[in-house]
Amino acid sequence: MLYVNRATLEMYKARDKEYLLDGLSRVFDKESFTVYGEALIAFTEGKALFEAETVIHTFDGAKRHVSIRISLAPGCEKTWERVFVSLADITAQKQTEEALRHKVNFEKTMAGISARFALLSDFDNAVSTSLADAGRLVGAGRAYLFQLRDKGDIMDNTHEWCDRGVSAEIQNLQNLPSEAFPWWMAKLRSGSVIHIPDVSGLPPDAAVEKELLERQGIKSLLVLQVYAEKKLVGFIGFDNVITTGAWCEVDIDLLQIMAEIIGVAIARKKTEALMRHMAYHDALTNLPNRILFHDRLQRAVILTKRAGKLVAAMILDLDCFKTINDSLGHRAGDLMLKIVAERLTQCVREGDTIARTGGDEFAIILPDLFHAKDAALVAQKIIWTLYQPLHLDGHIIAATASVGISIYPSDTDNTEELVMKADIAMYQAKKLGKNTYRFYNPDMNTQV
């Protein structure tokens, strides 16, 4: 090294030429070896000038981006005795370019996420894909969504993205009681961003959270709340499993926007689910309504036909409901219908269907039966259960019901006719004294 100017010494934070020469191996970045190798190849090919960009390290540990220009001194093209090397610090330029590139990628990512949730045809896929896009953008090892349920008492890790080589944790983070993480929940409920640059530095009152995070290998994390219609419904976060360190403002902005988008999507999803539920369920008893009953009956017939079994359709009508409604009032009548609905639910299997199809009329589907007498046993249980004392606004009454039963395929293979014939049998049960059940038979048509 024949000559070093003052600017070069200042760039490297070196005292003098000797200091720079002695420590050059320490500050020489590995990336530079490739660049200097390319310069030598260029010279062997007859070129006298080589230009490139590379990285250097200074004596105070900083990393700088530089533009390097290497040229052979005039007359030294064959011997390479003298080589001029000039360096220009372009770190600020590179940082500006990187910031601009990150901003462009940020805007593209946000546009993609927004478009994805605008349609909301597949909520789960939209969340998973968005977590992956955002996680890659900020260099996270893991990105995730937790949702709260049971009035905020339970939280589940519902969606997760992991970078290559990072272990998934979603299976281990289900049905977590919120009260088990008091520090975490207090932060969430206060509206504070959970920004932990170094997990090992968590305070003593976060001992439970610290133990769980360290067990997952998390070094630092960033978490923001998800609100749906101003109600806390969960949180999303980024984990770094490689190094500690603070998350930048851009990362926080990204997570904030994502949290707002997902919150709106969750609220919209719940509204749509509620509207679908209301369209197919009775508002008073929350049982399926007539529309859902007929849909399920058709499904039951199709499935039972494949299995070679029977389906029973029941029509149940309360015998004295009008009298109770008129004498005790509509409030007592509504309460009675709710109690009847609860008692009917106790009399059937989980896969059976109970629907409220009219004012005091209920319909029941019993699929996968081996014998018609199985339906009779259920009818007997229903009549006995409804007859048990019922308390209505200080009055004790016994509810009675008339039940008609039709069987697929022996009575008919048409679902509408199956319901009609069960209805005919129900009226026959009323005619015979009420508080009983009857199976449909062809003679009933003649009587009707």
PEDAGI-V465397 format. One record per backbone hydrogen bond with DSSP energy under -1.0 kcal/mol. NH is the residue of the N-H (numbers start at 1). CO is the residue of the C=O. E is the energy in kcal/mol with one decimal. If there is no record, write none. Layout:
# PEDAGI-V465397
NH_CO_E / NH_CO_E
This chain:
# PEDAGI-V465397
9_5_-1.7 / 10_6_-2.5 / 11_7_-2.1 / 12_8_-2.1 / 14_9_-2.8 / 20_16_-2.1 / 21_17_-2.8 / 22_18_-2.8 / 23_19_-1.6 / 26_23_-1.2 / 27_23_-1.3 / 28_24_-1.2 / 32_29_-1.5 / 35_31_-1.1 / 36_32_-2.9 / 37_33_-2.1 / 38_34_-2.1 / 39_35_-1.7 / 40_36_-2.1 / 41_37_-2.0 / 42_38_-2.1 / 43_39_-2.2 / 44_40_-2.2 / 45_41_-1.3 / 46_43_-1.9 / 47_42_-2.2 / 50_70_-2.9 / 52_68_-2.2 / 54_66_-2.4 / 56_64_-2.6 / 57_27_-1.7 / 58_62_-2.6 / 59_12_-2.6 / 61_58_-1.9 / 64_56_-2.7 / 66_54_-2.4 / 67_88_-2.7 / 68_52_-2.9 / 69_86_-2.5 / 70_50_-3.2 / 71_84_-2.5 / 72_48_-2.2 / 73_82_-2.5 / 76_73_-2.5 / 80_76_-2.7 / 84_71_-3.1 / 86_69_-2.4 / 88_67_-1.9 / 90_65_-2.4 / 94_90_-2.7 / 95_91_-2.7 / 96_92_-2.2 / 97_93_-2.6 / 98_94_-2.9 / 99_95_-2.6 / 100_96_-2.4 / 101_97_-2.8 / 102_98_-2.9 / 103_99_-2.3 / 104_100_-2.4 / 105_101_-2.6 / 106_102_-2.7 / 107_103_-2.6 / 108_104_-2.4 / 109_105_-2.7 / 110_106_-2.7 / 111_107_-2.4 / 112_108_-2.3 / 113_109_-2.5 / 114_110_-2.8 / 115_111_-2.3 / 116_112_-2.1 / 117_113_-2.1 / 118_114_-1.3 / 119_115_-1.0 / 120_116_-1.4 / 126_122_-2.3 / 127_123_-2.4 / 128_124_-2.5 / 129_125_-2.6 / 130_126_-1.9 / 131_127_-2.5 / 132_128_-1.8 / 133_129_-2.3 / 134_130_-2.6 / 135_131_-2.7 / 136_132_-2.2 / 137_133_-1.9 / 138_134_-1.9 / 140_135_-2.5 / 141_239_-3.0 / 142_239_-1.4 / 143_161_-2.4 / 144_237_-1.8 / 145_159_-2.3 / 146_235_-3.1 / 147_156_-2.4 / 148_233_-3.0 / 149_154_-2.7 / 153_150_-1.6 / 154_149_-2.0 / 155_176_-2.5 / 156_147_-2.3 / 157_173_-2.5 / 158_145_-1.2 / 158_156_-1.2 / 159_145_-1.6 / 161_143_-3.1 / 163_141_-2.8 / 166_163_-2.2 / 172_169_-1.5 / 173_170_-1.1 / 176_155_-2.3 / 178_153_-2.9 / 180_177_-1.6 / 181_178_-2.0 / 185_181_-2.6 / 186_182_-2.2 / 187_183_-1.8 / 188_184_-2.2 / 189_185_-2.8 / 190_186_-1.4 / 191_188_-1.1 / 192_187_-1.5 / 194_223_-2.2 / 195_193_-1.1 / 196_221_-2.5 / 199_219_-2.8 / 201_198_-1.8 / 202_199_-1.8 / 206_203_-2.0 / 207_204_-1.4 / 210_206_-2.7 / 211_207_-2.2 / 212_208_-1.9 / 213_209_-2.6 / 214_210_-2.5 / 215_211_-1.7 / 216_212_-1.2 / 217_214_-1.3 / 218_213_-2.4 / 219_240_-3.0 / 220_240_-1.5 / 221_196_-2.1 / 222_238_-2.2 / 223_194_-2.4 / 224_236_-2.6 / 226_234_-2.8 / 228_231_-2.6 / 231_228_-1.1 / 233_226_-2.7 / 234_226_-1.1 / 235_146_-1.8 / 236_224_-2.2 / 237_144_-1.8 / 238_222_-2.5 / 239_142_-2.8 / 240_220_-2.9 / 245_197_-2.9 / 252_248_-1.8 / 253_249_-2.7 / 254_250_-2.5 / 255_251_-2.5 / 256_252_-2.4 / 257_253_-2.4 / 258_254_-2.5 / 259_255_-2.7 / 260_256_-2.1 / 261_257_-2.5 / 262_258_-2.9 / 263_259_-2.3 / 264_260_-2.2 / 265_261_-2.2 / 266_262_-2.7 / 267_263_-2.3 / 268_264_-2.5 / 269_265_-2.7 / 270_266_-2.5 / 271_267_-2.2 / 272_268_-2.6 / 273_269_-2.3 / 274_270_-2.5 / 275_271_-2.5 / 276_272_-2.4 / 277_273_-2.5 / 278_274_-2.8 / 279_275_-1.7 / 282_287_-3.7 / 286_282_-1.9 / 289_280_-2.0 / 293_289_-2.4 / 294_290_-2.3 / 295_291_-1.8 / 296_292_-2.6 / 297_293_-2.2 / 298_294_-2.0 / 299_295_-1.9 / 300_296_-2.7 / 301_297_-2.3 / 302_298_-2.1 / 303_299_-2.5 / 304_300_-2.6 / 305_301_-2.2 / 306_302_-1.4 / 307_303_-1.4 / 308_304_-1.3 / 309_304_-1.9 / 310_369_-2.5 / 311_408_-1.9 / 312_366_-2.4 / 313_406_-2.6 / 314_364_-2.8 / 315_404_-2.2 / 316_362_-3.4 / 317_402_-2.3 / 318_360_-2.0 / 319_400_-2.4 / 324_320_-1.9 / 325_321_-2.9 / 326_322_-2.5 / 327_323_-2.4 / 328_324_-2.7 / 329_325_-1.1 / 333_329_-1.9 / 334_330_-3.0 / 335_331_-2.1 / 336_332_-2.3 / 337_333_-2.1 / 338_334_-2.0 / 339_335_-2.2 / 340_336_-2.7 / 341_337_-2.3 / 342_338_-2.2 / 343_339_-2.5 / 344_340_-2.7 / 345_341_-1.9 / 346_342_-1.2 / 347_344_-1.3 / 352_349_-1.1 / 353_365_-1.8 / 355_363_-3.0 / 356_288_-1.9 / 357_361_-1.4 / 358_361_-1.4 / 362_316_-3.0 / 363_355_-2.7 / 364_314_-2.3 / 365_353_-2.5 / 366_312_-2.7 / 369_310_-2.5 / 374_371_-1.2 / 375_372_-1.2 / 376_372_-1.2 / 377_373_-2.0 / 378_374_-1.5 / 379_375_-2.4 / 380_376_-2.6 / 381_377_-2.0 / 382_378_-2.4 / 383_379_-2.5 / 384_380_-2.2 / 385_381_-2.6 / 386_382_-2.7 / 387_383_-1.2 / 388_385_-1.0 / 390_397_-3.0 / 392_395_-3.4 / 395_392_-2.0 / 397_390_-2.7 / 399_386_-1.2 / 402_317_-2.5 / 403_436_-2.4 / 404_315_-2.6 / 405_438_-2.3 / 406_313_-2.3 / 408_311_-3.3 / 411_407_-2.9 / 418_414_-2.1 / 419_415_-1.9 / 420_416_-2.2 / 421_417_-2.7 / 422_418_-1.7 / 423_419_-2.1 / 424_420_-2.1 / 425_421_-2.1 / 426_422_-1.9 / 427_423_-2.0 / 428_424_-1.7 / 429_425_-1.9 / 430_426_-1.9 / 431_427_-2.2 / 432_428_-1.5 / 433_430_-1.7 / 434_429_-1.9 / 438_403_-2.2 / 440_405_-2.7 / 444_441_-2.2 / 445_442_-1.2 / 447_443_-1.7 / 448_444_-2.5
